[in-house]
Amino acid sequence: MQPLKQFFGLLAVNVAGIPARLGAALTIVIGVTCTVAVLVTMLAMGVGARNEELGNARDDRVVFTSTGAQGFQGSIPRDEAATVRELPGIRKDAAGRPLVSFNAFVPIEAHRRATGVRIFFPLVGTTSNTEELSPELHLSAGRMFRPGMHELIASKACVRQFTGFEIGEQRSIRAIDWPIVGHFDMGNMHNCVVLTDVETLLTTFGRNSYNRVTAMLDSPAAFATVRAALQADPTLHLEVKREREATAGDFKQLNALLNFVAYFVGSIMAVGATLGAVNSLYAIVDSRRREVATLRAIGFRGLPIVASVICESLLLALPGAVLGGALAWIFFNGMAASPFGFSFQLSVTWQLALLGIVWALAMGLVGGVLPALRAARVPVTTALRAV
């Protein structure tokens, strides 16, 4: 128990002396605060992006793509797409028609209202049963596009973010004027989405295959039935995924990039903050050499001294972690961001705050080791002569 008593005694002395070494202590706290705030804020971009991507995903909705297709680049022939309607487990509407939608994607451009910057995003071709297949879609103004017509409907986010999406305005696509005939809301989605008739879109661009097929299931449990039926037919070169899984795959590269940037910047700042903590703790240890030498002379062991200095470093890092997480939440939670043209709101969660605390404690641990070892290894006679 003697080493433990020595540790707590030293720790109490260290903490009591913090006001006398306020400048060095604040250097550690401020460095950790800035690092944690930046790390949590940047990771909140990834969380916000995933919330945006998966906000409307349903467990009873599935996506069919051609085998091995990445993102929106699949190619499903019309005859294979038609067989999806006959698969078991597909929900039917009141008229007995399968709730299946054929989809195609074509890039179009728009200009931001505030900056005039040109952004590309997909024009989505879909079938006329979109409202039944996507209950989260609600027309807020105008009407639905008509099959066979060059008409568009745009989400309200398009109107807020870009020019040229008011009802009645024309969008030139392949030298054809496509009027905006309606606006819609789509649940939690904050991105610009533009829909049109899929057959009209394919004809305009001279294509004869769909990029993917979306279907509603009788229940989430019917997914296994649909997948088994698909695998049992060797003539179909299709694979099926739950909507959540398919959407996560579509945005895998974006999410990986956001996480890389967050950890890269956070790591650079962590190195800087850790070096600052090392320098500050070295200064604290040097200013207490007489005190440490005296403690060594009266019987205090090296291990309690090492542990007390490291614990002091951790205690100084902890308020920085809490303050950094709080600042990130106060100033950035819910903040709108649009990297690479994809719009979402930052989301600072308790999991990110906890990660920030762990990150800060790791910095405190690394920053305290070398000064602690130095304090424990200084010979008693050398320390006494130096003061």
Protein Blocks (a to p, Z undefined) as FASTA:
>chain_A
ZZmmmmmmmmmmmmmmmmmmmmmmmmmmmmmmmmmmmmmmmmmmmmmmmmmmmmmgcfkb
ccdddehiahjlbccdfklmmmmmmpghiacdfkopacdddddddddddddfklopacdd
ddddddfklmmmmmmbccfehjdddehiacddddfklmmmpghiaghiacdeehiacddf
bdcdehjafbdcddddfklmmmmnopabdfbdcdddfbfklmmmmmmmmmmmmkbccddd
dfklmmmmmmmmmmmmmmmmmmmmmmmmmmmmmmmmmmmmmmmmmmmmmmmmmmmmnopa
fklmmmmmmmmmmmmmmmmmmmmmmmmmmmmgopacdehhiacdddddfklmmmmmmmmm
mmmmmmmmmmmmmmmmpcfklmmmmZZ
